[in-house]
Amino acid sequence: MDHSIIFRREGSYGGFPVLVPLADGRLSVGLPVAPFHDHYGIGDWVVLVSADEGVTWTETDDPGVPHTWPGSSPRERYDRLATVLHDGTFLCVGTVGWEVWKADRKSEAEALGYAARPHPADNTRIVVGGSRLFVQRSTDGGETWSRREWSVPGIKHLTSFPRHAILEDGTLLVTVYGITPESKRHNWVLRSTDQGETWRFISMGAPESADGSESTLLEVSPGRVLCHTRNEDGELLERWSDDGGLTWTYPVLTTLLGFPPHLLKLADGRILCSYGYRREPMGIRVVVSEDDGQTWSDPIILREDGGTPCSLRENPPSGTADIGYPISSQLPNGDIFTAYYITLEDGVTHSAATRWKV
């Protein structure tokens, strides 16, 4: 295993890297970077590319890299699905997510039923989570964009999560979770079967007893989609769809301890599940399935040197760790490149990667 740094800046929180391989062979990463402990993704948005399979990284504003496409908030750019369709159309879809408002608008946010929380570094502002979905398109290479938004009633806030799926038949699936006014979590997918022209917001039917949030999707065979979901009790939840994401099974608990997950189909047909492990020794782990996600191998440990809270946190609770959120990609020679964030003993939360073989 070969560990490397993607982005590290003293005095900054540089976590939650979104790894996406580009059509030209480069790797791209987008991540929020803030001078304070930031789990809302409200800091600056940094985009990097690597032309040498993750050995070195360079910041970029190249419009050919979907991470650079505009958005209404840094969090929106983090969570969305951003892709180029077959006809060359640029498409972004997801939730607006957490936004920064002036503190005197708190009553307005509450009247709308939104979640409103203190800003982590500015008492004149608040962080507001609304319930807006959006679709954004460009047909001229990103010069101009059209945009539609919808609000979902009865939800405190909605958050998409960058573990989406494009199925073999072109169906687009975007994973979304939200908090109800009763503080219950629920899961949905945004689904399109016509290249993003129209969308349906579909409940995944999560029961109240399943405290699920961040999900990852993978088509294991034509029309058959596996979903793994973060569960606050520790074990990942599992759902299946046999009709391309239109309907879903009742979720069940797996024996995989960690969160949140990422699913990847390897070139040889095996399935890889990567996840953060927040029990001692904290780090990054993966498991492999040779039967389309029915059973999983024993964990493979990529890192176990995490467990340090970010130095920018004030009075972190016991057991707090700024680590996890891995995304894996397979390189042309078969190696796996897994990106994640981690905090070592120096307290600087940064984005890193491990290149390894399975």
C-alpha positions as CSV (number, residue, x, y, z in Angstrom):
1,M,0.0,0.0,0.0
2,D,1.2,3.5,-0.9
3,H,-0.3,6.4,1.1
4,S,-0.2,10.0,-0.3
5,I,-1.6,13.5,0.3
6,I,-4.1,15.0,-2.0
7,F,-4.7,18.3,-0.2
8,R,-3.3,19.5,3.1
9,R,-3.1,23.1,4.4
10,E,-2.1,24.2,7.9
11,G,-4.9,25.9,9.8
12,S,-7.6,24.5,7.4
13,Y,-10.1,21.7,7.5
14,G,-9.6,19.9,4.1
15,G,-11.9,16.9,4.3
16,F,-14.6,15.1,2.3
17,P,-12.8,14.7,-1.1
18,V,-15.0,13.7,-4.0
19,L,-12.9,11.5,-6.3
20,V,-14.1,11.3,-10.0
21,P,-12.1,9.7,-12.9
22,L,-12.2,11.9,-16.0
23,A,-12.8,10.6,-19.6
24,D,-9.3,11.7,-20.6
25,G,-7.6,9.5,-18.0
26,R,-7.0,12.2,-15.3
27,L,-8.3,11.9,-11.8
28,S,-10.3,14.9,-10.3
29,V,-11.1,15.7,-6.7
30,G,-13.4,18.4,-5.4
31,L,-13.5,19.3,-1.6
32,P,-14.7,22.0,0.7
33,V,-11.8,23.8,2.6
34,A,-12.4,26.1,5.6
35,P,-10.3,27.8,8.3
36,F,-12.6,26.2,10.9
37,H,-14.0,22.8,11.7
38,D,-16.6,22.4,9.0
39,H,-19.0,19.5,8.7
40,Y,-21.5,21.6,6.7
41,G,-19.3,22.0,3.6
42,I,-19.7,25.8,3.7
43,G,-16.0,26.7,3.2
44,D,-14.2,27.4,-0.1
45,W,-14.6,24.9,-2.9
46,V,-11.2,23.6,-4.2
47,V,-10.8,21.5,-7.3
48,L,-7.7,19.5,-8.1
49,V,-6.6,17.2,-11.0
50,S,-3.9,14.6,-11.4
51,A,-2.4,13.5,-14.7
52,D,-0.2,10.9,-13.1
53,E,-2.7,8.6,-11.3
54,G,-2.7,10.5,-8.1
55,V,1.0,11.0,-7.5
56,T,0.7,14.8,-7.8
57,W,-2.2,17.2,-7.8
58,T,-2.8,20.7,-9.2
59,E,-5.6,23.1,-8.5
60,T,-7.7,23.9,-11.6
61,D,-10.6,25.9,-12.9
62,D,-10.8,23.8,-16.2
63,P,-14.5,23.9,-17.3
64,G,-14.0,20.4,-18.7
65,V,-13.8,19.1,-15.1
66,P,-17.4,18.8,-13.7
67,H,-16.3,19.8,-10.2
68,T,-15.7,23.3,-11.5
69,W,-19.2,23.8,-12.7
70,P,-21.1,26.6,-10.9
71,G,-23.5,26.1,-8.1
72,S,-25.5,28.1,-5.6
73,S,-23.5,27.0,-2.6
74,P,-20.3,25.1,-1.9
75,R,-22.3,22.3,-0.3
76,E,-24.4,22.0,-3.4
77,R,-21.3,21.5,-5.5
78,Y,-20.1,18.8,-3.1
79,D,-23.3,16.7,-3.0
80,R,-24.6,16.8,-6.6
81,L,-24.3,14.4,-9.5
82,A,-22.4,16.3,-12.3
83,T,-21.9,14.5,-15.6
84,V,-21.7,15.0,-19.3
85,L,-24.6,13.3,-21.2
86,H,-24.3,11.4,-24.4
87,D,-25.3,14.5,-26.5
88,G,-22.7,16.7,-24.8
89,T,-25.1,18.3,-22.3
90,F,-23.6,19.3,-19.0
91,L,-26.0,18.1,-16.2
92,C,-25.9,18.8,-12.4
93,V,-28.6,17.5,-10.1
94,G,-29.0,17.2,-6.3
95,T,-30.0,19.3,-3.3
96,V,-29.1,22.9,-2.6
97,G,-28.0,21.7,0.9
98,W,-26.6,23.8,3.7
99,E,-26.4,27.6,3.1
100,V,-25.0,30.5,5.1
101,W,-27.6,33.2,6.0
102,K,-27.4,36.3,8.2
103,A,-28.3,35.5,11.8
104,D,-31.3,37.9,11.7
105,R,-33.0,35.6,9.2
106,K,-33.3,32.8,11.7
107,S,-37.0,33.4,12.2
108,E,-37.5,33.3,8.5
109,A,-35.7,29.9,8.3
110,E,-37.8,28.5,11.1
111,A,-41.0,29.8,9.5
112,L,-40.1,27.9,6.4
113,G,-39.6,24.8,8.5
114,Y,-35.9,24.7,7.7
115,A,-33.1,23.5,10.1
116,A,-31.1,26.5,11.4
117,R,-27.8,26.0,13.3
118,P,-25.1,28.3,14.6
119,H,-22.3,29.1,12.2
120,P,-19.1,27.3,13.4
121,A,-17.0,30.5,13.2
122,D,-19.2,33.6,12.8
123,N,-21.9,34.5,15.4
124,T,-23.5,37.0,12.9
125,R,-24.4,34.2,10.6
126,I,-26.3,30.9,10.7
127,V,-26.2,27.7,8.7
128,V,-29.5,26.8,7.1
129,G,-30.6,23.5,5.7
130,G,-33.5,23.8,3.3
131,S,-35.5,21.3,1.3
132,R,-34.8,22.3,-2.3
133,L,-34.0,20.0,-5.1
134,F,-32.4,21.4,-8.3
135,V,-31.5,20.4,-11.9
136,Q,-29.0,22.5,-13.8
137,R,-28.1,22.1,-17.5
138,S,-25.8,23.6,-20.1
139,T,-25.9,22.9,-23.8
140,D,-23.0,25.2,-24.8
141,G,-20.1,23.7,-22.9
142,G,-20.8,25.6,-19.6
143,E,-21.1,29.1,-21.1
144,T,-24.7,29.4,-19.9
145,W,-26.9,27.3,-17.6
146,S,-30.6,26.7,-17.2
147,R,-31.9,25.7,-13.7
148,R,-35.0,24.4,-12.1
149,E,-35.7,24.1,-8.4
150,W,-38.4,22.3,-6.3
151,S,-39.2,22.5,-2.6
152,V,-40.3,19.3,-0.8
153,P,-42.9,20.1,1.9
154,G,-42.7,18.7,5.4
155,I,-39.0,18.2,5.5
156,K,-36.5,20.1,7.7
157,H,-33.6,19.8,5.2
158,L,-32.6,17.5,2.4
159,T,-29.0,16.5,1.5
160,S,-27.9,14.6,-1.5
161,F,-24.7,12.6,-1.3
162,P,-22.0,12.1,-3.9
163,R,-22.4,8.3,-4.3
164,H,-24.8,8.3,-7.3
165,A,-25.4,5.9,-10.1
166,I,-25.8,5.9,-13.9
167,L,-27.3,2.6,-14.9
168,E,-26.5,0.6,-18.0
169,D,-29.7,1.8,-19.7
170,G,-29.0,5.4,-19.0
171,T,-31.2,5.8,-15.9
172,L,-29.9,8.4,-13.5
173,L,-30.2,7.8,-9.8
174,V,-29.3,10.5,-7.2
175,T,-29.3,9.5,-3.5
176,V,-31.0,11.9,-1.1
177,Y,-31.7,11.8,2.7
178,G,-33.5,14.2,4.9
179,I,-34.8,15.0,8.4
180,T,-38.5,15.2,9.1
181,P,-39.9,17.7,11.6
182,E,-40.0,14.8,14.1
183,S,-36.2,14.5,13.6
184,K,-36.5,11.2,11.8
185,R,-34.2,10.4,8.9
186,H,-35.6,9.2,5.6
187,N,-34.1,8.2,2.3
188,W,-35.1,9.0,-1.3
189,V,-33.7,8.8,-4.8
190,L,-34.1,11.4,-7.6
191,R,-34.7,9.3,-10.8
192,S,-34.6,10.1,-14.5
193,T,-35.0,7.8,-17.4
194,D,-34.9,10.4,-20.2
195,Q,-31.3,11.9,-19.8
196,G,-32.3,14.3,-17.1
197,E,-35.3,16.0,-18.9
198,T,-37.8,14.9,-16.2
199,W,-37.3,13.6,-12.7
200,R,-39.2,11.7,-10.0
201,F,-38.6,12.0,-6.3
202,I,-39.0,8.4,-5.0
203,S,-39.1,7.3,-1.4
204,M,-36.9,4.3,-0.5
205,G,-39.4,3.4,2.3
206,A,-37.0,3.6,5.2
207,P,-38.8,2.7,8.5
208,E,-38.5,5.0,11.5
209,S,-36.5,2.3,13.3
210,A,-33.7,2.5,10.6
211,D,-31.8,5.6,11.3
212,G,-30.3,5.9,7.8
213,S,-28.7,8.8,6.0
214,E,-25.8,8.9,3.6
215,S,-26.2,6.2,0.9
216,T,-24.2,4.7,-2.0
217,L,-25.7,3.0,-5.1
218,L,-24.3,0.4,-7.5
219,E,-25.9,-1.5,-10.4
220,V,-24.6,-5.0,-9.9
221,S,-26.5,-6.5,-12.9
222,P,-28.8,-4.8,-15.5
223,G,-31.6,-3.1,-13.5
224,R,-30.5,-4.6,-10.2
225,V,-29.2,-1.9,-7.8
226,L,-27.6,-2.4,-4.4
227,C,-27.8,0.4,-1.9
228,H,-25.7,0.7,1.3
229,T,-26.7,3.3,3.8
230,R,-25.0,4.8,6.9
231,N,-26.8,3.8,10.1
232,E,-26.0,5.7,13.3
233,D,-26.0,2.4,15.3
234,G,-22.9,1.4,13.4
235,E,-23.8,-1.3,10.9
236,L,-24.5,-0.4,7.3
237,L,-28.1,-0.8,6.1
238,E,-28.7,-2.7,2.8
239,R,-31.5,-2.3,0.3
240,W,-32.1,-3.7,-3.2
241,S,-34.0,-2.6,-6.3
242,D,-34.8,-5.0,-9.1
243,D,-36.4,-2.4,-11.4
244,G,-33.7,0.2,-11.8
245,G,-34.4,2.2,-8.7
246,L,-38.1,2.5,-9.0
247,T,-39.0,0.4,-5.9
248,W,-36.8,-0.8,-3.0
249,T,-36.8,-3.6,-0.5
250,Y,-37.1,-3.1,3.2
251,P,-33.7,-2.2,4.7
252,V,-31.8,-4.8,6.7
253,L,-28.7,-4.5,8.8
254,T,-25.4,-5.9,7.5
255,T,-22.4,-7.0,9.6
256,L,-20.3,-4.2,8.0
257,L,-19.2,-1.8,10.8
258,G,-18.5,1.6,9.5
259,F,-19.8,4.6,7.6
260,P,-20.4,6.1,5.2
261,P,-19.9,3.6,2.4
262,H,-18.9,3.7,-1.3
263,L,-19.5,0.9,-3.7
264,L,-17.4,0.1,-6.8
265,K,-17.6,-2.7,-9.4
266,L,-14.1,-3.9,-10.3
267,A,-13.0,-4.9,-13.8
268,D,-13.2,-8.6,-12.9
269,G,-16.8,-8.2,-11.7
270,R,-16.1,-8.2,-8.0
271,I,-17.6,-5.5,-5.8
272,L,-15.7,-3.3,-3.5
273,C,-17.2,-1.5,-0.5
274,S,-15.0,1.2,1.1
275,Y,-15.9,2.8,4.4
276,G,-14.6,4.8,7.3
277,Y,-14.0,2.9,10.6
278,R,-14.6,5.0,13.7
279,R,-13.8,2.5,16.3
280,E,-10.3,1.9,17.7
281,P,-8.1,1.6,15.8
282,M,-9.8,4.2,13.6
283,G,-9.0,4.3,9.9
284,I,-10.2,3.2,6.4
285,R,-11.4,-0.3,5.6
286,V,-12.7,-2.2,2.6
287,V,-14.5,-5.4,1.9
288,V,-14.9,-7.4,-1.3
289,S,-17.8,-9.4,-2.6
290,E,-17.5,-12.1,-5.3
291,D,-21.2,-12.8,-5.5
292,D,-22.7,-9.4,-6.5
293,G,-23.0,-8.1,-2.9
294,Q,-24.7,-11.2,-1.3
295,T,-21.7,-11.9,1.0
296,W,-18.5,-10.0,1.9
297,S,-14.9,-10.8,2.7
298,D,-13.2,-10.1,6.0
299,P,-12.1,-6.4,6.2
300,I,-9.0,-5.2,4.5
301,I,-7.3,-2.4,6.6
302,L,-6.0,0.5,4.5
303,R,-5.3,2.8,7.4
304,E,-5.5,2.4,11.2
305,D,-3.6,5.5,12.3
306,G,-6.5,7.9,12.6
307,G,-8.5,8.8,15.7
308,T,-7.2,12.3,16.3
309,P,-9.8,15.1,16.4
310,C,-9.1,18.2,14.2
311,S,-7.1,20.8,16.1
312,L,-9.7,23.4,15.0
313,R,-12.4,21.8,17.1
314,E,-13.2,23.3,20.4
315,N,-13.5,20.8,23.2
316,P,-14.2,17.8,21.0
317,P,-16.2,15.1,22.7
318,S,-14.5,11.8,23.7
319,G,-14.1,9.4,20.7
320,T,-14.4,12.2,18.1
321,A,-12.4,11.5,15.0
322,D,-12.2,13.5,11.7
323,I,-11.7,10.6,9.3
324,G,-13.5,8.6,6.7
325,Y,-15.7,9.2,3.6
326,P,-13.7,7.1,1.2
327,I,-14.3,6.8,-2.5
328,S,-12.4,4.2,-4.6
329,S,-11.6,4.1,-8.3
330,Q,-9.7,1.4,-10.3
331,L,-6.7,2.5,-12.3
332,P,-5.9,1.2,-15.8
333,N,-3.4,-1.3,-14.5
334,G,-5.9,-2.7,-12.0
335,D,-4.6,-0.9,-8.9
336,I,-7.2,0.7,-6.6
337,F,-7.0,4.4,-5.7
338,T,-9.0,5.2,-2.5
339,A,-9.4,8.8,-1.5
340,Y,-10.6,9.9,2.0
341,Y,-9.9,12.4,4.7
342,I,-7.9,11.8,7.9
343,T,-6.4,13.6,10.9
344,L,-3.1,12.4,12.2
345,E,-1.3,13.3,15.5
346,D,-0.5,16.8,14.3
347,G,-4.3,17.6,14.2
348,V,-4.4,18.9,10.6
349,T,-7.4,17.4,8.9
350,H,-6.5,16.7,5.2
351,S,-7.5,14.7,2.2
352,A,-5.3,11.7,1.4
353,A,-5.3,8.5,-0.6
354,T,-4.1,5.0,-0.6
355,R,-3.0,3.1,-3.8
356,W,-3.3,-0.6,-3.3
357,K,-4.0,-4.0,-4.9
358,V,-6.8,-6.4,-4.2
